[in-house]
Amino acid sequence: MTAPTGEIYRIDWVPGTDVLHGTCHCGAEHTAEDPVAMWEWMLGHPEGHASHG
């Protein structure tokens, strides 16, 4: 069994649209139509978003 990393990134497609909804490991959320822009936002810590904790 492997140890958890503690960083979970989730991207869901919003059915019936071209919109992606992303949730970062810090709890921040973002929507975008471009998958590259979504990943850049998620991996761009700390710029672009901050923890909601």
Secondary structure, DSSP 4 states (H G I P E B T S, - for coil): -PPP-S---EEEE-TTSS-EEEE-TTS-EEEES-HHHHHHHHHSTTTT-----
